[in-house]
Amino acid sequence: MMWTVQIRSNLTIRQLVDSITTSGKMSRQDHLRLTSAILSDNEITEEERRQINRTFDYIQTGRLKLVD
């Protein structure tokens, strides 16, 4: 059974990714949250995994900034 992983105070992965891509910035804390979620393996859906990977790709290509 799959369920939506709550990242912080009722914020889902989708909401967090949407917030990050809208702002163009990702905090190191958000990076850690997404990394932890993706490494938890069985706790996220394939769609959530794709969203997280896309966000990490955006950092590598310069579309997102990693900020403190």
mmCIF file as Biopython writes it, N, C-alpha, C and O atoms, coordinates in Angstrom:
data_model
#
loop_
_atom_site.group_PDB
_atom_site.id
_atom_site.type_symbol
_atom_site.label_atom_id
_atom_site.label_alt_id
_atom_site.label_comp_id
_atom_site.label_asym_id
_atom_site.label_entity_id
_atom_site.label_seq_id
_atom_site.pdbx_PDB_ins_code
_atom_site.Cartn_x
_atom_site.Cartn_y
_atom_site.Cartn_z
_atom_site.occupancy
_atom_site.B_iso_or_equiv
_atom_site.auth_seq_id
_atom_site.auth_asym_id
_atom_site.pdbx_PDB_model_num
ATOM 1   N N  . MET A ? 1  ? 0.835  -1.181 0.000   1.0 0.0 1  A 1 
ATOM 2   C CA . MET A ? 1  ? 0.000  0.000  0.000   1.0 0.0 1  A 1 
ATOM 3   C C  . MET A ? 1  ? 0.883  1.249  0.000   1.0 0.0 1  A 1 
ATOM 4   O O  . MET A ? 1  ? 1.797  1.361  0.817   1.0 0.0 1  A 1 
ATOM 5   N N  . MET A ? 2  ? 0.617  2.178  -0.904  1.0 0.0 2  A 1 
ATOM 6   C CA . MET A ? 2  ? 1.389  3.417  -0.987  1.0 0.0 2  A 1 
ATOM 7   C C  . MET A ? 2  ? 0.609  4.533  -0.308  1.0 0.0 2  A 1 
ATOM 8   O O  . MET A ? 2  ? -0.621 4.516  -0.273  1.0 0.0 2  A 1 
ATOM 9   N N  . TRP A ? 3  ? 1.327  5.484  0.221   1.0 0.0 3  A 1 
ATOM 10  C CA . TRP A ? 3  ? 0.699  6.648  0.819   1.0 0.0 3  A 1 
ATOM 11  C C  . TRP A ? 3  ? 1.544  7.863  0.516   1.0 0.0 3  A 1 
ATOM 12  O O  . TRP A ? 3  ? 2.693  7.735  0.094   1.0 0.0 3  A 1 
ATOM 13  N N  . THR A ? 4  ? 0.992  9.025  0.726   1.0 0.0 4  A 1 
ATOM 14  C CA . THR A ? 4  ? 1.717  10.262 0.477   1.0 0.0 4  A 1 
ATOM 15  C C  . THR A ? 4  ? 2.589  10.581 1.671   1.0 0.0 4  A 1 
ATOM 16  O O  . THR A ? 4  ? 2.113  10.636 2.805   1.0 0.0 4  A 1 
ATOM 17  N N  . VAL A ? 5  ? 3.854  10.789 1.416   1.0 0.0 5  A 1 
ATOM 18  C CA . VAL A ? 5  ? 4.797  11.105 2.484   1.0 0.0 5  A 1 
ATOM 19  C C  . VAL A ? 5  ? 4.640  12.568 2.868   1.0 0.0 5  A 1 
ATOM 20  O O  . VAL A ? 5  ? 4.639  13.454 2.013   1.0 0.0 5  A 1 
ATOM 21  N N  . GLN A ? 6  ? 4.507  12.802 4.154   1.0 0.0 6  A 1 
ATOM 22  C CA . GLN A ? 6  ? 4.431  14.163 4.664   1.0 0.0 6  A 1 
ATOM 23  C C  . GLN A ? 6  ? 5.843  14.623 4.988   1.0 0.0 6  A 1 
ATOM 24  O O  . GLN A ? 6  ? 6.531  13.990 5.789   1.0 0.0 6  A 1 
ATOM 25  N N  . ILE A ? 7  ? 6.280  15.707 4.382   1.0 0.0 7  A 1 
ATOM 26  C CA . ILE A ? 7  ? 7.638  16.188 4.574   1.0 0.0 7  A 1 
ATOM 27  C C  . ILE A ? 7  ? 7.746  17.022 5.843   1.0 0.0 7  A 1 
ATOM 28  O O  . ILE A ? 7  ? 8.611  16.752 6.677   1.0 0.0 7  A 1 
ATOM 29  N N  . ARG A ? 8  ? 6.917  17.997 6.007   1.0 0.0 8  A 1 
ATOM 30  C CA . ARG A ? 8  ? 6.953  18.839 7.206   1.0 0.0 8  A 1 
ATOM 31  C C  . ARG A ? 8  ? 5.562  19.407 7.421   1.0 0.0 8  A 1 
ATOM 32  O O  . ARG A ? 8  ? 4.898  19.831 6.476   1.0 0.0 8  A 1 
ATOM 33  N N  . SER A ? 9  ? 5.145  19.412 8.632   1.0 0.0 9  A 1 
ATOM 34  C CA . SER A ? 9  ? 3.849  19.953 9.041   1.0 0.0 9  A 1 
ATOM 35  C C  . SER A ? 9  ? 2.794  19.924 7.929   1.0 0.0 9  A 1 
ATOM 36  O O  . SER A ? 9  ? 2.335  20.967 7.463   1.0 0.0 9  A 1 
ATOM 37  N N  . ASN A ? 10 ? 2.427  18.734 7.523   1.0 0.0 10 A 1 
ATOM 38  C CA . ASN A ? 10 ? 1.364  18.508 6.545   1.0 0.0 10 A 1 
ATOM 39  C C  . ASN A ? 10 ? 1.689  19.003 5.140   1.0 0.0 10 A 1 
ATOM 40  O O  . ASN A ? 10 ? 0.774  19.225 4.346   1.0 0.0 10 A 1 
ATOM 41  N N  . LEU A ? 11 ? 2.948  19.178 4.818   1.0 0.0 11 A 1 
ATOM 42  C CA . LEU A ? 11 ? 3.365  19.579 3.481   1.0 0.0 11 A 1 
ATOM 43  C C  . LEU A ? 11 ? 3.782  18.321 2.721   1.0 0.0 11 A 1 
ATOM 44  O O  . LEU A ? 11 ? 4.697  17.617 3.147   1.0 0.0 11 A 1 
ATOM 45  N N  . THR A ? 12 ? 3.125  18.037 1.610   1.0 0.0 12 A 1 
ATOM 46  C CA . THR A ? 12 ? 3.444  16.841 0.839   1.0 0.0 12 A 1 
ATOM 47  C C  . THR A ? 12 ? 4.637  17.101 -0.073  1.0 0.0 12 A 1 
ATOM 48  O O  . THR A ? 12 ? 5.053  18.244 -0.263  1.0 0.0 12 A 1 
ATOM 49  N N  . ILE A ? 13 ? 5.173  16.037 -0.625  1.0 0.0 13 A 1 
ATOM 50  C CA . ILE A ? 13 ? 6.287  16.168 -1.558  1.0 0.0 13 A 1 
ATOM 51  C C  . ILE A ? 13 ? 5.882  17.062 -2.722  1.0 0.0 13 A 1 
ATOM 52  O O  . ILE A ? 13 ? 6.638  17.949 -3.119  1.0 0.0 13 A 1 
ATOM 53  N N  . ARG A ? 14 ? 4.711  16.837 -3.262  1.0 0.0 14 A 1 
ATOM 54  C CA . ARG A ? 14 ? 4.246  17.639 -4.407  1.0 0.0 14 A 1 
ATOM 55  C C  . ARG A ? 14 ? 4.189  19.118 -4.047  1.0 0.0 14 A 1 
ATOM 56  O O  . ARG A ? 14 ? 4.637  19.963 -4.823  1.0 0.0 14 A 1 
ATOM 57  N N  . GLN A ? 15 ? 3.641  19.437 -2.876  1.0 0.0 15 A 1 
ATOM 58  C CA . GLN A ? 15 ? 3.555  20.834 -2.454  1.0 0.0 15 A 1 
ATOM 59  C C  . GLN A ? 15 ? 4.940  21.437 -2.270  1.0 0.0 15 A 1 
ATOM 60  O O  . GLN A ? 15 ? 5.176  22.584 -2.650  1.0 0.0 15 A 1 
ATOM 61  N N  . LEU A ? 16 ? 5.853  20.672 -1.692  1.0 0.0 16 A 1 
ATOM 62  C CA . LEU A ? 16 ? 7.211  21.162 -1.477  1.0 0.0 16 A 1 
ATOM 63  C C  . LEU A ? 16 ? 7.914  21.391 -2.812  1.0 0.0 16 A 1 
ATOM 64  O O  . LEU A ? 16 ? 8.546  22.429 -3.012  1.0 0.0 16 A 1 
ATOM 65  N N  . VAL A ? 17 ? 7.807  20.432 -3.721  1.0 0.0 17 A 1 
ATOM 66  C CA . VAL A ? 17 ? 8.432  20.569 -5.039  1.0 0.0 17 A 1 
ATOM 67  C C  . VAL A ? 17 ? 7.835  21.755 -5.792  1.0 0.0 17 A 1 
ATOM 68  O O  . VAL A ? 17 ? 8.571  22.522 -6.413  1.0 0.0 17 A 1 
ATOM 69  N N  . ASP A ? 18 ? 6.524  21.914 -5.746  1.0 0.0 18 A 1 
ATOM 70  C CA . ASP A ? 18 ? 5.878  23.054 -6.405  1.0 0.0 18 A 1 
ATOM 71  C C  . ASP A ? 18 ? 6.378  24.373 -5.839  1.0 0.0 18 A 1 
ATOM 72  O O  . ASP A ? 18 ? 6.652  25.312 -6.586  1.0 0.0 18 A 1 
ATOM 73  N N  . SER A ? 19 ? 6.496  24.444 -4.527  1.0 0.0 19 A 1 
ATOM 74  C CA . SER A ? 19 ? 6.990  25.656 -3.871  1.0 0.0 19 A 1 
ATOM 75  C C  . SER A ? 19 ? 8.427  25.963 -4.291  1.0 0.0 19 A 1 
ATOM 76  O O  . SER A ? 19 ? 8.772  27.114 -4.556  1.0 0.0 19 A 1 
ATOM 77  N N  . ILE A ? 20 ? 9.248  24.938 -4.348  1.0 0.0 20 A 1 
ATOM 78  C CA . ILE A ? 20 ? 10.655 25.106 -4.727  1.0 0.0 20 A 1 
ATOM 79  C C  . ILE A ? 20 ? 10.766 25.576 -6.174  1.0 0.0 20 A 1 
ATOM 80  O O  . ILE A ? 20 ? 11.498 26.524 -6.461  1.0 0.0 20 A 1 
ATOM 81  N N  . THR A ? 21 ? 10.051 24.926 -7.085  1.0 0.0 21 A 1 
ATOM 82  C CA . THR A ? 21 ? 10.165 25.294 -8.497  1.0 0.0 21 A 1 
ATOM 83  C C  . THR A ? 21 ? 9.577  26.669 -8.770  1.0 0.0 21 A 1 
ATOM 84  O O  . THR A ? 21 ? 10.056 27.378 -9.654  1.0 0.0 21 A 1 
ATOM 85  N N  . THR A ? 22 ? 8.553  27.054 -8.030  1.0 0.0 22 A 1 
ATOM 86  C CA . THR A ? 22 ? 7.974  28.385 -8.190  1.0 0.0 22 A 1 
ATOM 87  C C  . THR A ? 22 ? 8.942  29.467 -7.733  1.0 0.0 22 A 1 
ATOM 88  O O  . THR A ? 22 ? 9.081  30.501 -8.387  1.0 0.0 22 A 1 
ATOM 89  N N  . SER A ? 23 ? 9.608  29.230 -6.612  1.0 0.0 23 A 1 
ATOM 90  C CA . SER A ? 23 ? 10.527 30.235 -6.065  1.0 0.0 23 A 1 
ATOM 91  C C  . SER A ? 23 ? 11.876 30.242 -6.779  1.0 0.0 23 A 1 
ATOM 92  O O  . SER A ? 23 ? 12.576 31.255 -6.779  1.0 0.0 23 A 1 
ATOM 93  N N  . GLY A ? 24 ? 12.239 29.118 -7.385  1.0 0.0 24 A 1 
ATOM 94  C CA . GLY A ? 24 ? 13.538 29.018 -8.041  1.0 0.0 24 A 1 
ATOM 95  C C  . GLY A ? 24 ? 14.683 28.775 -7.076  1.0 0.0 24 A 1 
ATOM 96  O O  . GLY A ? 24 ? 15.851 28.833 -7.457  1.0 0.0 24 A 1 
ATOM 97  N N  . LYS A ? 25 ? 14.342 28.503 -5.819  1.0 0.0 25 A 1 
ATOM 98  C CA . LYS A ? 25 ? 15.354 28.288 -4.780  1.0 0.0 25 A 1 
ATOM 99  C C  . LYS A ? 25 ? 14.985 27.083 -3.925  1.0 0.0 25 A 1 
ATOM 100 O O  . LYS A ? 25 ? 13.812 26.801 -3.681  1.0 0.0 25 A 1 
ATOM 101 N N  . MET A ? 26 ? 16.024 26.382 -3.476  1.0 0.0 26 A 1 
ATOM 102 C CA . MET A ? 26 ? 15.818 25.266 -2.558  1.0 0.0 26 A 1 
ATOM 103 C C  . MET A ? 26 ? 16.766 25.441 -1.382  1.0 0.0 26 A 1 
ATOM 104 O O  . MET A ? 26 ? 17.970 25.626 -1.558  1.0 0.0 26 A 1 
ATOM 105 N N  . SER A ? 27 ? 16.204 25.379 -0.183  1.0 0.0 27 A 1 
ATOM 106 C CA . SER A ? 27 ? 17.054 25.469 1.007   1.0 0.0 27 A 1 
ATOM 107 C C  . SER A ? 27 ? 17.767 24.136 1.209   1.0 0.0 27 A 1 
ATOM 108 O O  . SER A ? 27 ? 17.330 23.100 0.707   1.0 0.0 27 A 1 
ATOM 109 N N  . ARG A ? 28 ? 18.846 24.179 1.937   1.0 0.0 28 A 1 
ATOM 110 C CA . ARG A ? 28 ? 19.568 22.936 2.233   1.0 0.0 28 A 1 
ATOM 111 C C  . ARG A ? 28 ? 18.694 22.000 3.067   1.0 0.0 28 A 1 
ATOM 112 O O  . ARG A ? 28 ? 18.804 20.779 2.960   1.0 0.0 28 A 1 
ATOM 113 N N  . GLN A ? 29 ? 17.834 22.575 3.890   1.0 0.0 29 A 1 
ATOM 114 C CA . GLN A ? 29 ? 16.921 21.768 4.701   1.0 0.0 29 A 1 
ATOM 115 C C  . GLN A ? 29 ? 15.907 21.048 3.802   1.0 0.0 29 A 1 
ATOM 116 O O  . GLN A ? 29 ? 15.616 19.871 4.012   1.0 0.0 29 A 1 
ATOM 117 N N  . ASP A ? 30 ? 15.371 21.757 2.803   1.0 0.0 30 A 1 
ATOM 118 C CA . ASP A ? 30 ? 14.450 21.121 1.859   1.0 0.0 30 A 1 
ATOM 119 C C  . ASP A ? 30 ? 15.168 20.047 1.045   1.0 0.0 30 A 1 
ATOM 120 O O  . ASP A ? 30 ? 14.592 19.000 0.749   1.0 0.0 30 A 1 
ATOM 121 N N  . HIS A ? 31 ? 16.417 20.307 0.685   1.0 0.0 31 A 1 
ATOM 122 C CA . HIS A ? 31 ? 17.218 19.320 -0.044  1.0 0.0 31 A 1 
ATOM 123 C C  . HIS A ? 31 ? 17.363 18.050 0.796   1.0 0.0 31 A 1 
ATOM 124 O O  . HIS A ? 31 ? 17.223 16.938 0.287   1.0 0.0 31 A 1 
ATOM 125 N N  . LEU A ? 32 ? 17.641 18.231 2.077   1.0 0.0 32 A 1 
ATOM 126 C CA . LEU A ? 32 ? 17.766 17.088 2.980   1.0 0.0 32 A 1 
ATOM 127 C C  . LEU A ? 32 ? 16.442 16.335 3.095   1.0 0.0 32 A 1 
ATOM 128 O O  . LEU A ? 32 ? 16.431 15.104 3.100   1.0 0.0 32 A 1 
ATOM 129 N N  . ARG A ? 33 ? 15.340 17.052 3.186   1.0 0.0 33 A 1 
ATOM 130 C CA . ARG A ? 33 ? 14.017 16.408 3.271   1.0 0.0 33 A 1 
ATOM 131 C C  . ARG A ? 33 ? 13.740 15.562 2.031   1.0 0.0 33 A 1 
ATOM 132 O O  . ARG A ? 33 ? 13.302 14.416 2.134   1.0 0.0 33 A 1 
ATOM 133 N N  . LEU A ? 34 ? 14.001 16.142 0.851   1.0 0.0 34 A 1 
ATOM 134 C CA . LEU A ? 34 ? 13.732 15.405 -0.383  1.0 0.0 34 A 1 
ATOM 135 C C  . LEU A ? 34 ? 14.689 14.224 -0.537  1.0 0.0 34 A 1 
ATOM 136 O O  . LEU A ? 34 ? 14.286 13.152 -0.986  1.0 0.0 34 A 1 
ATOM 137 N N  . THR A ? 35 ? 15.947 14.419 -0.167  1.0 0.0 35 A 1 
ATOM 138 C CA . THR A ? 35 ? 16.914 13.326 -0.225  1.0 0.0 35 A 1 
ATOM 139 C C  . THR A ? 35 ? 16.491 12.193 0.705   1.0 0.0 35 A 1 
ATOM 140 O O  . THR A ? 35 ? 16.546 11.023 0.327   1.0 0.0 35 A 1 
ATOM 141 N N  . SER A ? 36 ? 16.074 12.534 1.902   1.0 0.0 36 A 1 
ATOM 142 C CA . SER A ? 36 ? 15.618 11.517 2.860   1.0 0.0 36 A 1 
ATOM 143 C C  . SER A ? 36 ? 14.397 10.782 2.334   1.0 0.0 36 A 1 
ATOM 144 O O  . SER A ? 36 ? 14.287 9.565  2.481   1.0 0.0 36 A 1 
ATOM 145 N N  . ALA A ? 37 ? 13.480 11.522 1.719   1.0 0.0 37 A 1 
ATOM 146 C CA . ALA A ? 37 ? 12.268 10.899 1.183   1.0 0.0 37 A 1 
ATOM 147 C C  . ALA A ? 37 ? 12.607 9.922  0.065   1.0 0.0 37 A 1 
ATOM 148 O O  . ALA A ? 37 ? 12.051 8.825  0.005   1.0 0.0 37 A 1 
ATOM 149 N N  . ILE A ? 38 ? 13.513 10.314 -0.816  1.0 0.0 38 A 1 
ATOM 150 C CA . ILE A ? 38 ? 13.840 9.437  -1.946  1.0 0.0 38 A 1 
ATOM 151 C C  . ILE A ? 38 ? 14.643 8.223  -1.486  1.0 0.0 38 A 1 
ATOM 152 O O  . ILE A ? 38 ? 14.538 7.151  -2.082  1.0 0.0 38 A 1 
ATOM 153 N N  . LEU A ? 39 ? 15.437 8.381  -0.438  1.0 0.0 39 A 1 
ATOM 154 C CA . LEU A ? 39 ? 16.213 7.254  0.074   1.0 0.0 39 A 1 
ATOM 155 C C  . LEU A ? 39 ? 15.381 6.310  0.944   1.0 0.0 39 A 1 
ATOM 156 O O  . LEU A ? 39 ? 15.811 5.193  1.231   1.0 0.0 39 A 1 
ATOM 157 N N  . SER A ? 40 ? 14.200 6.749  1.361   1.0 0.0 40 A 1 
ATOM 158 C CA . SER A ? 40 ? 13.324 5.887  2.157   1.0 0.0 40 A 1 
ATOM 159 C C  . SER A ? 40 ? 12.738 4.767  1.308   1.0 0.0 40 A 1 
ATOM 160 O O  . SER A ? 40 ? 12.127 3.836  1.834   1.0 0.0 40 A 1 
ATOM 161 N N  . ASP A ? 41 ? 12.924 4.858  0.000   1.0 0.0 41 A 1 
ATOM 162 C CA . ASP A ? 41 ? 12.616 3.834  -0.987  1.0 0.0 41 A 1 
ATOM 163 C C  . ASP A ? 41 ? 11.142 3.464  -1.087  1.0 0.0 41 A 1 
ATOM 164 O O  . ASP A ? 41 ? 10.480 3.889  -2.033  1.0 0.0 41 A 1 
ATOM 165 N N  . ASN A ? 42 ? 10.613 2.706  -0.170  1.0 0.0 42 A 1 
ATOM 166 C CA . ASN A ? 42 ? 9.250  2.193  -0.339  1.0 0.0 42 A 1 
ATOM 167 C C  . ASN A ? 42 ? 8.170  3.147  0.147   1.0 0.0 42 A 1 
ATOM 168 O O  . ASN A ? 42 ? 6.986  2.826  0.037   1.0 0.0 42 A 1 
ATOM 169 N N  . GLU A ? 43 ? 8.527  4.282  0.670   1.0 0.0 43 A 1 
ATOM 170 C CA . GLU A ? 43 ? 7.523  5.177  1.237   1.0 0.0 43 A 1 
ATOM 171 C C  . GLU A ? 43 ? 7.009  6.228  0.263   1.0 0.0 43 A 1 
ATOM 172 O O  . GLU A ? 43 ? 6.123  7.005  0.619   1.0 0.0 43 A 1 
ATOM 173 N N  . ILE A ? 44 ? 7.541  6.273  -0.961  1.0 0.0 44 A 1 
ATOM 174 C CA . ILE A ? 44 ? 7.076  7.269  -1.917  1.0 0.0 44 A 1 
ATOM 175 C C  . ILE A ? 44 ? 6.619  6.583  -3.201  1.0 0.0 44 A 1 
ATOM 176 O O  . ILE A ? 44 ? 7.054  5.479  -3.530  1.0 0.0 44 A 1 
ATOM 177 N N  . THR A ? 45 ? 5.740  7.260  -3.904  1.0 0.0 45 A 1 
ATOM 178 C CA . THR A ? 45 ? 5.233  6.732  -5.173  1.0 0.0 45 A 1 
ATOM 179 C C  . THR A ? 45 ? 6.226  7.039  -6.287  1.0 0.0 45 A 1 
ATOM 180 O O  . THR A ? 45 ? 7.150  7.832  -6.107  1.0 0.0 45 A 1 
ATOM 181 N N  . GLU A ? 46 ? 6.029  6.411  -7.424  1.0 0.0 46 A 1 
ATOM 182 C CA . GLU A ? 46 ? 6.881  6.688  -8.589  1.0 0.0 46 A 1 
ATOM 183 C C  . GLU A ? 46 ? 6.744  8.145  -9.020  1.0 0.0 46 A 1 
ATOM 184 O O  . GLU A ? 46 ? 7.730  8.773  -9.404  1.0 0.0 46 A 1 
ATOM 185 N N  . GLU A ? 47 ? 5.541  8.680  -8.960  1.0 0.0 47 A 1 
ATOM 186 C CA . GLU A ? 47 ? 5.325  10.090 -9.325  1.0 0.0 47 A 1 
ATOM 187 C C  . GLU A ? 47 ? 6.117  11.010 -8.402  1.0 0.0 47 A 1 
ATOM 188 O O  . GLU A ? 47 ? 6.748  11.961 -8.865  1.0 0.0 47 A 1 
ATOM 189 N N  . GLU A ? 48 ? 6.088  10.736 -7.111  1.0 0.0 48 A 1 
ATOM 190 C CA . GLU A ? 48 ? 6.851  11.547 -6.160  1.0 0.0 48 A 1 
ATOM 191 C C  . GLU A ? 48 ? 8.350  11.425 -6.428  1.0 0.0 48 A 1 
ATOM 192 O O  . GLU A ? 48 ? 9.081  12.412 -6.338  1.0 0.0 48 A 1 
ATOM 193 N N  . ARG A ? 49 ? 8.801  10.233 -6.753  1.0 0.0 49 A 1 
ATOM 194 C CA . ARG A ? 49 ? 10.215 10.011 -7.071  1.0 0.0 49 A 1 
ATOM 195 C C  . ARG A ? 49 ? 10.617 10.829 -8.305  1.0 0.0 49 A 1 
ATOM 196 O O  . ARG A ? 49 ? 11.690 11.432 -8.333  1.0 0.0 49 A 1 
ATOM 197 N N  . ARG A ? 50 ? 9.754  10.843 -9.318  1.0 0.0 50 A 1 
ATOM 198 C CA . ARG A ? 50 ? 10.032 11.632 -10.528 1.0 0.0 50 A 1 
ATOM 199 C C  . ARG A ? 50 ? 10.092 13.121 -10.215 1.0 0.0 50 A 1 
ATOM 200 O O  . ARG A ? 50 ? 10.953 13.833 -10.732 1.0 0.0 50 A 1 
ATOM 201 N N  . GLN A ? 51 ? 9.175  13.595 -9.366  1.0 0.0 51 A 1 
ATOM 202 C CA . GLN A ? 51 ? 9.169  15.012 -8.990  1.0 0.0 51 A 1 
ATOM 203 C C  . GLN A ? 51 ? 10.465 15.396 -8.282  1.0 0.0 51 A 1 
ATOM 204 O O  . GLN A ? 51 ? 11.047 16.442 -8.567  1.0 0.0 51 A 1 
ATOM 205 N N  . ILE A ? 52 ? 10.909 14.554 -7.367  1.0 0.0 52 A 1 
ATOM 206 C CA . ILE A ? 52 ? 12.148 14.827 -6.633  1.0 0.0 52 A 1 
ATOM 207 C C  . ILE A ? 52 ? 13.338 14.802 -7.585  1.0 0.0 52 A 1 
ATOM 208 O O  . ILE A ? 52 ? 14.191 15.688 -7.534  1.0 0.0 52 A 1 
ATOM 209 N N  . ASN A ? 53 ? 13.401 13.801 -8.446  1.0 0.0 53 A 1 
ATOM 210 C CA . ASN A ? 53 ? 14.510 13.708 -9.399  1.0 0.0 53 A 1 
ATOM 211 C C  . ASN A ? 53 ? 14.538 14.909 -10.337 1.0 0.0 53 A 1 
ATOM 212 O O  . ASN A ? 53 ? 15.610 15.423 -10.658 1.0 0.0 53 A 1 
ATOM 213 N N  . ARG A ? 54 ? 13.375 15.354 -10.774 1.0 0.0 54 A 1 
ATOM 214 C CA . ARG A ? 54 ? 13.305 16.532 -11.644 1.0 0.0 54 A 1 
ATOM 215 C C  . ARG A ? 54 ? 13.852 17.759 -10.919 1.0 0.0 54 A 1 
ATOM 216 O O  . ARG A ? 54 ? 14.570 18.566 -11.510 1.0 0.0 54 A 1 
ATOM 217 N N  . THR A ? 55 ? 13.511 17.898 -9.638  1.0 0.0 55 A 1 
ATOM 218 C CA . THR A ? 55 ? 14.008 19.018 -8.841  1.0 0.0 55 A 1 
ATOM 219 C C  . THR A ? 55 ? 15.526 18.963 -8.734  1.0 0.0 55 A 1 
ATOM 220 O O  . THR A ? 55 ? 16.189 19.991 -8.872  1.0 0.0 55 A 1 
ATOM 221 N N  . PHE A ? 56 ? 16.083 17.789 -8.491  1.0 0.0 56 A 1 
ATOM 222 C CA . PHE A ? 56 ? 17.539 17.646 -8.415  1.0 0.0 56 A 1 
ATOM 223 C C  . PHE A ? 56 ? 18.186 17.931 -9.775  1.0 0.0 56 A 1 
ATOM 224 O O  . PHE A ? 56 ? 19.269 18.513 -9.839  1.0 0.0 56 A 1 
ATOM 225 N N  . ASP A ? 57 ? 17.522 17.521 -10.858 1.0 0.0 57 A 1 
ATOM 226 C CA . ASP A ? 57 ? 18.029 17.839 -12.201 1.0 0.0 57 A 1 
ATOM 227 C C  . ASP A ? 57 ? 18.065 19.350 -12.422 1.0 0.0 57 A 1 
ATOM 228 O O  . ASP A ? 57 ? 19.009 19.871 -13.015 1.0 0.0 57 A 1 
ATOM 229 N N  . TYR A ? 58 ? 17.045 20.044 -11.950 1.0 0.0 58 A 1 
ATOM 230 C CA . TYR A ? 58 ? 16.996 21.506 -12.089 1.0 0.0 58 A 1 
ATOM 231 C C  . TYR A ? 58 ? 18.159 22.169 -11.353 1.0 0.0 58 A 1 
ATOM 232 O O  . TYR A ? 58 ? 18.695 23.171 -11.827 1.0 0.0 58 A 1 
ATOM 233 N N  . ILE A ? 59 ? 18.550 21.634 -10.221 1.0 0.0 59 A 1 
ATOM 234 C CA . ILE A ? 59 ? 19.707 22.184 -9.496  1.0 0.0 59 A 1 
ATOM 235 C C  . ILE A ? 59 ? 20.968 21.990 -10.339 1.0 0.0 59 A 1 
ATOM 236 O O  . ILE A ? 59 ? 21.771 22.912 -10.480 1.0 0.0 59 A 1 
ATOM 237 N N  . GLN A ? 60 ? 21.138 20.809 -10.890 1.0 0.0 60 A 1 
ATOM 238 C CA . GLN A ? 60 ? 22.332 20.511 -11.686 1.0 0.0 60 A 1 
ATOM 239 C C  . GLN A ? 60 ? 22.417 21.363 -12.945 1.0 0.0 60 A 1 
ATOM 240 O O  . GLN A ? 60 ? 23.512 21.727 -13.372 1.0 0.0 60 A 1 
ATOM 241 N N  . THR A ? 61 ? 21.283 21.682 -13.538 1.0 0.0 61 A 1 
ATOM 242 C CA . THR A ? 61 ? 21.285 22.467 -14.776 1.0 0.0 61 A 1 
ATOM 243 C C  . THR A ? 61 ? 21.222 23.967 -14.521 1.0 0.0 61 A 1 
ATOM 244 O O  . THR A ? 61 ? 21.264 24.758 -15.464 1.0 0.0 61 A 1 
ATOM 245 N N  . GLY A ? 62 ? 21.123 24.362 -13.262 1.0 0.0 62 A 1 
ATOM 246 C CA . GLY A ? 62 ? 21.119 25.784 -12.930 1.0 0.0 62 A 1 
ATOM 247 C C  . GLY A ? 62 ? 19.750 26.440 -12.940 1.0 0.0 62 A 1 
ATOM 248 O O  . GLY A ? 62 ? 19.651 27.654 -12.763 1.0 0.0 62 A 1 
ATOM 249 N N  . ARG A ? 63 ? 18.699 25.671 -13.141 1.0 0.0 63 A 1 
ATOM 250 C CA . ARG A ? 63 ? 17.346 26.240 -13.125 1.0 0.0 63 A 1 
ATOM 251 C C  . ARG A ? 63 ? 16.873 26.547 -11.710 1.0 0.0 63 A 1 
ATOM 252 O O  . ARG A ? 63 ? 15.970 27.359 -11.512 1.0 0.0 63 A 1 
ATOM 253 N N  . LEU A ? 64 ? 17.487 25.894 -10.727 1.0 0.0 64 A 1 
ATOM 254 C CA . LEU A ? 64 ? 17.202 26.150 -9.313  1.0 0.0 64 A 1 
ATOM 255 C C  . LEU A ? 64 ? 18.502 26.467 -8.602  1.0 0.0 64 A 1 
ATOM 256 O O  . LEU A ? 64 ? 19.564 25.946 -8.943  1.0 0.0 64 A 1 
ATOM 257 N N  . LYS A ? 65 ? 18.395 27.337 -7.600  1.0 0.0 65 A 1 
ATOM 258 C CA . LYS A ? 65 ? 19.556 27.657 -6.767  1.0 0.0 65 A 1 
ATOM 259 C C  . LYS A ? 65 ? 19.412 26.964 -5.431  1.0 0.0 65 A 1 
ATOM 260 O O  . LYS A ? 65 ? 18.321 26.900 -4.864  1.0 0.0 65 A 1 
ATOM 261 N N  . LEU A ? 66 ? 20.525 26.444 -4.933  1.0 0.0 66 A 1 
ATOM 262 C CA . LEU A ? 66 ? 20.570 25.868 -3.596  1.0 0.0 66 A 1 
ATOM 263 C C  . LEU A ? 66 ? 21.058 26.960 -2.657  1.0 0.0 66 A 1 
ATOM 264 O O  . LEU A ? 66 ? 22.169 27.468 -2.813  1.0 0.0 66 A 1 
ATOM 265 N N  . VAL A ? 67 ? 20.232 27.322 -1.684  1.0 0.0 67 A 1 
ATOM 266 C CA . VAL A ? 67 ? 20.548 28.422 -0.767  1.0 0.0 67 A 1 
ATOM 267 C C  . VAL A ? 67 ? 20.590 27.910 0.667   1.0 0.0 67 A 1 
ATOM 268 O O  . VAL A ? 67 ? 20.050 26.851 0.985   1.0 0.0 67 A 1 
ATOM 269 N N  . ASP A ? 68 ? 21.246 28.689 1.524   1.0 0.0 68 A 1 
ATOM 270 C CA . ASP A ? 68 ? 21.328 28.324 2.949   1.0 0.0 68 A 1 
ATOM 271 C C  . ASP A ? 68 ? 20.124 28.785 3.713   1.0 0.0 68 A 1 
ATOM 272 O O  . ASP A ? 68 ? 20.035 28.560 4.920   1.0 0.0 68 A 1 
#
